[in-house]
Structure formats: C-alpha cells, structure tokens
Amino acid sequence: MAATSLVAVVDDDEAVRRALARLIRSAGLDADTFPSGDEFLETLSDHRPDCVVLDLHMPKVSGLAVQSWLARAGFRIPVIVVTGHDTPETQALAMKGGAVAYFRKPVDGEALLGAIARAVAEGKEDGSGSEDKPGRS
C-alpha cells in the first residue's frame, strides 16, 4: 500500500475518530476525519479518499445513507463499516450495500488495517483509484 493512500474516517465520536486516525497514520497512511456523514459528503468534490471507514449510527445522515449515496453517485470508494450497534440486520444491509468489511466496536486494529490494505489495493486494481473518482454534482 502506497504511503499516499488516503483513508477517510467518518464517525460522530471524537475519541473514536482520533484513535482510528492515529492507528491509520501509524501504518504510514494519510487519514482525514469527519464528525458526520454530511460533512464527509460535502468534501467529495475535492476530497478523494482511497477508502472510507464509516460508522453506521450518526445523527442526521446515517452511515448506511452515506454508503447508499456513494453508490448512487457512482463513487467506487471501498467502504469499511464500524459500528457499536451490531445487529444481523445492520450487517446484512451494510454488506448488501457493498461494504468490503464490517467490524463491531471496539475494532481490532490489526484486522482493520488488514481490511484497509485489501480495500485500497482492490480499489487501485479495479481502476477506482482516487484520480478516477467523479466529482460531486
């Protein structure tokens, strides 16, 4: 995985955002953090992450809504879901929506980094690298 890979962390819990960003940066990756789904979506015209680590339960715009919007808009950004509210239904919805991995909080750091590495590598292989992503309309 290239040191220039950018991972977006979208979680309404500031402590979780900081911890995940620190973990991601410790692996030599760049990390941008967002406290809400709508703030993340607003940056997509100039923010091109190679992967998104996305919380499901957030105020206003849920993680599932963000995931759905990305798919409808044609963004092929790999999504890794993290949640503290794990249910079989939520997991099924996230995976059906195209999540490449699904984790229950607290997240195992090594497993998450492995999923990020796979997601970024697969995204680059299928031509969905950050330079190929459409802008937000």
C-alpha positions in Angstrom: 0.0 0.0 0.0 1.4 3.4 -1.0 2.1 5.9 1.7 0.0 8.4 -0.2 -3.2 6.4 0.2 -5.9 8.4 1.9 -8.4 7.0 4.3 -11.5 9.0 5.4 -12.8 8.2 8.9 -16.4 9.2 9.4 -17.6 8.9 13.0 -19.6 11.2 15.3 -17.5 10.1 18.3 -14.4 12.3 18.5 -12.4 9.8 20.6 -13.1 7.1 18.1 -12.1 9.4 15.2 -8.8 10.3 16.8 -8.0 6.7 17.7 -8.7 5.4 14.3 -6.8 8.2 12.6 -3.8 7.6 14.9 -4.0 3.8 14.0 -4.2 4.5 10.3 -1.3 7.0 10.4 0.8 4.6 12.3 0.6 2.3 9.2 2.0 5.1 7.0 -1.3 6.1 5.5 -2.9 9.6 5.5 -6.2 9.9 7.4 -8.8 12.7 7.2 -11.6 12.7 9.8 -15.2 13.8 9.6 -17.7 14.1 12.5 -20.7 13.4 10.3 -21.8 11.8 7.1 -23.0 15.1 5.6 -19.7 16.8 6.3 -17.9 14.0 4.6 -20.2 14.1 1.5 -19.7 17.9 1.2 -16.0 17.4 0.6 -16.2 14.9 -2.2 -15.7 17.4 -5.0 -12.1 17.9 -3.8 -11.6 15.2 -1.2 -10.6 11.9 -2.9 -10.2 9.1 -0.3 -9.0 5.7 -1.3 -11.1 4.1 1.4 -13.8 5.2 3.9 -14.0 3.8 7.5 -17.7 4.6 8.2 -19.7 4.5 11.4 -23.3 3.4 10.9 -25.1 5.3 13.7 -24.7 9.0 13.4 -27.1 11.9 13.7 -28.7 13.4 10.6 -27.1 11.3 7.9 -26.5 7.6 8.9 -23.6 5.6 7.6 -26.0 3.4 5.6 -27.3 6.6 3.9 -23.7 7.7 3.1 -22.9 4.3 1.7 -26.1 4.4 -0.5 -25.3 8.0 -1.7 -21.8 7.0 -2.7 -23.1 4.1 -4.7 -25.9 6.1 -6.4 -23.4 8.9 -7.3 -21.0 6.4 -8.9 -18.2 6.7 -6.4 -16.4 3.5 -6.2 -14.7 4.1 -2.9 -14.3 1.0 -0.8 -16.3 1.3 2.5 -15.4 -0.4 5.7 -18.1 -0.3 8.3 -17.6 0.1 12.0 -20.4 0.1 14.5 -21.2 -0.1 18.1 -24.8 -1.2 17.4 -24.2 -4.5 15.6 -27.2 -6.5 14.6 -27.6 -9.2 11.9 -29.9 -6.8 10.0 -27.4 -3.9 10.0 -24.6 -6.2 8.9 -26.7 -7.6 6.1 -27.7 -4.1 4.9 -24.1 -2.8 5.0 -22.7 -5.8 3.1 -25.6 -5.8 0.6 -24.8 -2.1 0.1 -21.2 -3.0 -0.9 -19.2 -2.7 2.3 -15.9 -4.5 1.9 -15.6 -5.2 5.6 -17.7 -4.9 8.7 -16.4 -4.5 12.3 -18.0 -4.2 15.6 -16.6 -1.6 18.0 -14.2 -1.8 19.7 -12.3 -2.6 16.5 -9.3 -4.9 16.4 -6.6 -2.6 15.0 -4.7 -5.2 13.1 -7.8 -6.6 11.5 -8.9 -3.1 10.5 -5.5 -2.2 9.0 -5.6 -5.5 7.0 -9.1 -4.7 5.7 -7.9 -1.2 4.7 -4.9 -2.6 2.9 -7.0 -5.0 1.0 -9.7 -2.4 0.2 -7.1 0.1 -1.1 -5.3 -2.5 -3.2 -8.5 -3.8 -4.7 -9.7 -0.3 -5.4 -6.5 0.5 -7.3 -6.7 -2.8 -9.2 -10.2 -2.2 -10.5 -9.4 1.3 -11.6 -11.2 3.1 -8.9 -8.1 4.9 -7.6 -8.7 8.4 -6.3 -7.8 10.1 -9.6 -10.7 8.3 -11.3 -13.5 9.2 -9.0 -16.2 11.6 -10.2 -16.7 14.9 -8.5 -19.8 15.6 -6.6 -22.6 17.3 -8.6 
